[in-house]
Amino acid sequence: MSKSIGNVVTPMPLLERHGADALRYWAASGRPGTDTAVDEAQMKVGRRLAIKILNASKFVLGRLGGSTSLGPSDVTTEVDRDLLALLAELVEEATESFESYDYARVLERTETFFWSFCDNYLELVKARAYGEASDIGTRSARATLQIALSTLQRLFAPFLPFVTEEVWRWWHTDSVHLAPWPSVDELGDLAVDPGSIYEPVCAALEAVRREKSTANASQRASVARLVVHAPDEFAAALRASADDLIAAGNVQELAVHDANDLRFDVTLAIG
């Protein structure tokens, strides 16, 4: 833009249409040292992300039952520990990327993790998090939700400062922009292979969703039988998280068989 040429524009119409966080999201999506064209479609993506952060934060805080004093020692279920192990990888990568000024990479990786967290993990633990506060599985789910939400809100804060400040204030008295940057130490001693449990369970859940979509059925539709043929480690992961998978997919019967190749057989309930 050049004042002498007269092609200078004001960002106010964009701010009014999409919001400051959406405009910042678009700007932060451009790689360092590259020219970036004004892209309102990208701003709309940023606005949807900000709204999702609002909704996901409300959902998670509603599952905590008023308690936000849980910690890593309460995380005992394998799929919960695996989710935090993956989150630890994200924190390490985000920190390294910021130190090398690759902010766009931080946003990209955090956004990818967040959508999986919303689409898969929240669905997997929704029923378990509603249990009795004294139940070990419930405490594990709630602790994981609390830790993950806190970490993700802080990871997004440099990019979406207004929505993250709003949701942070829902359960903190200070500002998210004064909070310490997330560290791996906050996530506990996670002696697991990241993704070894969580990713197989997500693959099975996504197979159920695809079958429902193909049949033009509601995602709440009941599955009469889910049969999974899978290699040993994949099958073991599903058996370890069978209850969560059954609840999330509304599965009446789950059978897991050891096999060399991976195959999902989904039979929807009739009526």
C-alpha positions as CSV (number, residue, x, y, z in Angstrom):
1,M,0.0,0.0,0.0
2,S,1.2,3.5,-0.8
3,K,-0.1,6.8,0.5
4,S,1.1,8.6,-2.6
5,I,-0.6,6.2,-4.9
6,G,-3.8,6.3,-2.8
7,N,-4.4,2.6,-2.5
8,V,-4.2,2.5,1.3
9,V,-7.2,0.8,3.0
10,T,-8.5,0.7,6.5
11,P,-8.9,-2.7,8.3
12,M,-12.1,-1.5,10.1
13,P,-14.6,-3.1,7.7
14,L,-12.8,-6.4,8.1
15,L,-12.7,-6.0,11.9
16,E,-16.4,-5.3,11.9
17,R,-17.3,-8.2,9.7
18,H,-15.1,-10.9,11.2
19,G,-13.7,-9.6,14.5
20,A,-10.2,-8.9,15.7
21,D,-9.3,-12.5,16.5
22,A,-10.3,-13.6,13.0
23,L,-8.2,-10.9,11.5
24,R,-5.2,-11.8,13.7
25,Y,-5.7,-15.5,12.8
26,W,-5.4,-14.6,9.1
27,A,-2.3,-12.5,9.7
28,A,-0.6,-15.2,11.8
29,S,-1.3,-17.9,9.2
30,G,1.2,-16.3,6.9
31,R,4.7,-17.8,7.0
32,P,7.5,-15.4,8.1
33,G,9.1,-13.6,5.2
34,T,6.3,-14.3,2.8
35,D,3.8,-12.0,1.1
36,T,0.2,-12.5,2.3
37,A,-2.9,-11.5,0.4
38,V,-6.0,-10.4,2.2
39,D,-8.2,-13.5,2.4
40,E,-11.6,-13.2,4.0
41,A,-12.2,-16.9,3.6
42,Q,-9.3,-17.5,6.0
43,M,-10.7,-14.9,8.4
44,K,-14.0,-16.9,8.4
45,V,-12.0,-20.0,9.4
46,G,-10.5,-18.0,12.3
47,R,-13.9,-16.8,13.4
48,R,-15.2,-20.4,13.4
49,L,-12.1,-21.5,15.4
50,A,-12.8,-18.7,18.0
51,I,-16.4,-19.8,18.4
52,K,-15.3,-23.4,18.8
53,I,-12.9,-22.4,21.5
54,L,-15.8,-20.7,23.3
55,N,-18.1,-23.8,22.9
56,A,-15.4,-26.3,23.8
57,S,-14.4,-24.4,26.9
58,K,-18.0,-24.2,28.1
59,F,-18.4,-27.9,27.4
60,V,-15.3,-28.9,29.3
61,L,-15.9,-26.6,32.3
62,G,-19.4,-28.0,32.5
63,R,-17.9,-31.5,32.9
64,L,-15.6,-30.6,35.7
65,G,-18.4,-30.5,38.2
66,G,-17.1,-27.2,39.7
67,S,-13.7,-28.7,40.7
68,T,-10.6,-27.4,39.0
69,S,-8.1,-28.8,41.6
70,L,-7.3,-32.1,39.8
71,G,-3.8,-32.7,38.6
72,P,-1.6,-35.1,36.6
73,S,-1.6,-37.6,39.4
74,D,-5.3,-38.1,38.9
75,V,-4.8,-39.2,35.3
76,T,-4.8,-42.9,35.4
77,T,-6.7,-44.2,32.3
78,E,-4.5,-45.2,29.4
79,V,-6.3,-43.1,26.7
80,D,-6.2,-40.0,29.0
81,R,-2.5,-40.5,29.6
82,D,-1.9,-40.9,25.9
83,L,-3.8,-37.7,25.1
84,L,-1.6,-35.8,27.5
85,A,1.5,-37.4,25.9
86,L,0.5,-36.1,22.5
87,L,-0.2,-32.7,24.1
88,A,3.3,-32.8,25.6
89,E,4.7,-33.3,22.1
90,L,2.7,-30.3,20.9
91,V,4.0,-28.1,23.7
92,E,7.6,-29.0,22.9
93,E,7.1,-28.4,19.2
94,A,5.3,-25.1,19.8
95,T,8.0,-23.9,22.1
96,E,10.7,-24.8,19.7
97,S,8.9,-23.2,16.7
98,F,8.3,-19.9,18.6
99,E,12.0,-19.8,19.6
100,S,12.8,-20.0,15.8
101,Y,10.1,-17.4,15.1
102,D,7.9,-19.9,13.1
103,Y,4.7,-18.7,14.7
104,A,2.6,-19.9,11.7
105,R,3.7,-23.5,12.5
106,V,2.6,-23.1,16.1
107,L,-0.8,-22.0,15.0
108,E,-1.2,-24.8,12.5
109,R,-0.1,-27.6,14.8
110,T,-2.2,-26.2,17.8
111,E,-5.3,-25.9,15.6
112,T,-4.9,-29.5,14.2
113,F,-4.6,-30.9,17.8
114,F,-7.5,-28.8,19.0
115,W,-9.9,-30.1,16.3
116,S,-9.0,-33.7,17.1
117,F,-9.5,-33.0,20.8
118,C,-13.0,-31.6,20.1
119,D,-14.1,-34.2,17.5
120,N,-12.6,-37.2,19.2
121,Y,-11.5,-36.9,22.7
122,L,-14.4,-34.9,24.0
123,E,-16.7,-37.5,22.5
124,L,-14.8,-40.4,24.0
125,V,-14.8,-39.2,27.6
126,K,-18.1,-37.4,27.6
127,A,-20.0,-40.2,29.3
128,R,-17.1,-41.1,31.7
129,A,-16.7,-37.5,32.8
130,Y,-20.3,-37.4,33.9
131,G,-19.7,-40.1,36.5
132,E,-19.3,-39.9,40.3
133,A,-16.5,-37.6,41.5
134,S,-15.1,-40.4,43.6
135,D,-14.8,-42.8,40.6
136,I,-11.2,-43.2,39.4
137,G,-12.2,-43.2,35.7
138,T,-14.2,-40.0,36.2
139,R,-11.4,-38.3,38.0
140,S,-9.0,-39.3,35.3
141,A,-11.2,-37.9,32.6
142,R,-11.9,-34.6,34.4
143,A,-8.2,-34.1,35.2
144,T,-7.3,-34.6,31.6
145,L,-10.0,-32.2,30.4
146,Q,-8.8,-29.6,32.9
147,I,-5.1,-29.9,32.0
148,A,-5.8,-30.0,28.2
149,L,-8.1,-27.0,28.3
150,S,-5.6,-24.9,30.3
151,T,-2.8,-25.8,28.0
152,L,-4.7,-25.2,24.8
153,Q,-6.1,-21.9,25.9
154,R,-2.5,-20.7,26.6
155,L,-1.2,-22.0,23.3
156,F,-3.9,-20.1,21.4
157,A,-3.5,-16.9,23.4
158,P,-0.9,-15.2,21.2
159,F,-3.1,-15.8,18.1
160,L,-6.6,-15.3,19.4
161,P,-6.1,-13.0,22.4
162,F,-9.7,-11.9,23.0
163,V,-11.5,-15.2,23.0
164,T,-8.8,-16.9,25.0
165,E,-9.0,-14.1,27.6
166,E,-12.7,-14.5,27.8
167,V,-12.7,-18.3,28.3
168,W,-9.7,-18.1,30.7
169,R,-11.5,-15.6,32.9
170,W,-14.4,-18.1,33.2
171,W,-12.2,-20.1,35.6
172,H,-9.3,-17.9,36.6
173,T,-9.0,-14.5,38.3
174,D,-5.9,-13.4,36.4
175,S,-5.3,-12.8,32.7
176,V,-4.3,-15.6,30.3
177,H,-1.7,-13.2,28.9
178,L,0.0,-13.1,32.4
179,A,-0.1,-16.9,32.8
180,P,3.1,-18.9,32.3
181,W,3.7,-20.5,28.9
182,P,2.8,-24.3,29.0
183,S,5.5,-26.7,29.9
184,V,5.8,-30.5,29.6
185,D,6.4,-30.7,33.4
186,E,2.7,-29.6,33.9
187,L,1.5,-32.7,32.1
188,G,3.0,-35.3,34.5
189,D,5.2,-38.3,34.1
190,L,3.9,-39.8,30.8
191,A,5.8,-43.0,30.2
192,V,3.7,-44.0,27.2
193,D,4.3,-44.1,23.4
194,P,2.3,-41.0,22.2
195,G,-0.6,-41.9,20.1
196,S,-0.4,-45.7,20.8
197,I,-3.8,-45.8,22.5
198,Y,-5.6,-42.6,21.4
199,E,-5.0,-42.8,17.7
200,P,-6.4,-46.4,17.2
201,V,-9.5,-45.5,19.3
202,C,-10.0,-42.4,17.1
203,A,-9.7,-44.5,14.0
204,A,-12.4,-46.9,15.2
205,L,-14.7,-44.0,16.1
206,E,-14.2,-42.4,12.7
207,A,-15.0,-45.7,11.0
208,V,-18.3,-45.7,12.9
209,R,-19.0,-42.1,11.9
210,R,-18.3,-42.9,8.2
211,E,-20.7,-45.8,8.2
212,K,-23.4,-43.7,9.7
213,S,-22.8,-40.9,7.2
214,T,-22.8,-43.4,4.3
215,A,-26.1,-44.7,5.5
216,N,-27.5,-41.2,6.0
217,A,-28.1,-42.0,9.6
218,S,-27.8,-39.7,12.6
219,Q,-24.5,-39.7,14.4
220,R,-26.5,-40.6,17.4
221,A,-27.8,-43.7,15.7
222,S,-27.2,-47.0,17.5
223,V,-24.6,-49.5,16.2
224,A,-25.8,-53.1,16.7
225,R,-22.3,-54.5,16.3
226,L,-18.8,-53.3,15.7
227,V,-16.2,-55.9,14.7
228,V,-12.6,-54.8,14.4
229,H,-9.8,-57.0,12.9
230,A,-6.5,-55.4,13.8
231,P,-2.8,-56.1,14.5
232,D,-1.9,-56.9,18.1
233,E,-1.0,-53.4,19.4
234,F,-4.0,-51.7,17.6
235,A,-6.3,-54.4,19.0
236,A,-4.9,-54.0,22.5
237,A,-5.5,-50.3,22.4
238,L,-9.1,-50.8,21.5
239,R,-9.6,-53.4,24.3
240,A,-8.1,-51.0,26.8
241,S,-10.5,-48.2,25.8
242,A,-13.5,-50.3,24.9
243,D,-16.0,-48.6,27.3
244,D,-15.2,-45.1,26.0
245,L,-15.5,-46.3,22.4
246,I,-18.8,-48.1,23.0
247,A,-20.2,-44.9,24.7
248,A,-19.0,-42.5,22.1
249,G,-20.2,-44.6,19.1
250,N,-23.4,-45.8,20.8
251,V,-22.2,-49.3,20.1
252,Q,-24.3,-52.2,21.5
253,E,-21.7,-54.9,20.9
254,L,-17.9,-54.6,20.3
255,A,-15.7,-57.5,19.2
256,V,-12.0,-57.1,18.6
257,H,-10.0,-59.8,16.8
258,D,-6.2,-60.1,16.3
259,A,-5.3,-60.0,12.6
260,N,-2.5,-59.0,10.2
261,D,-4.6,-56.4,8.4
262,L,-6.9,-53.7,9.8
263,R,-10.6,-53.9,9.0
264,F,-13.8,-52.4,10.5
265,D,-17.2,-54.1,10.1
266,V,-20.0,-51.8,11.3
267,T,-23.6,-53.0,11.5
268,L,-26.1,-50.3,12.3
269,A,-29.2,-51.1,14.4
270,I,-32.4,-51.3,12.4
271,G,-35.2,-48.9,13.4
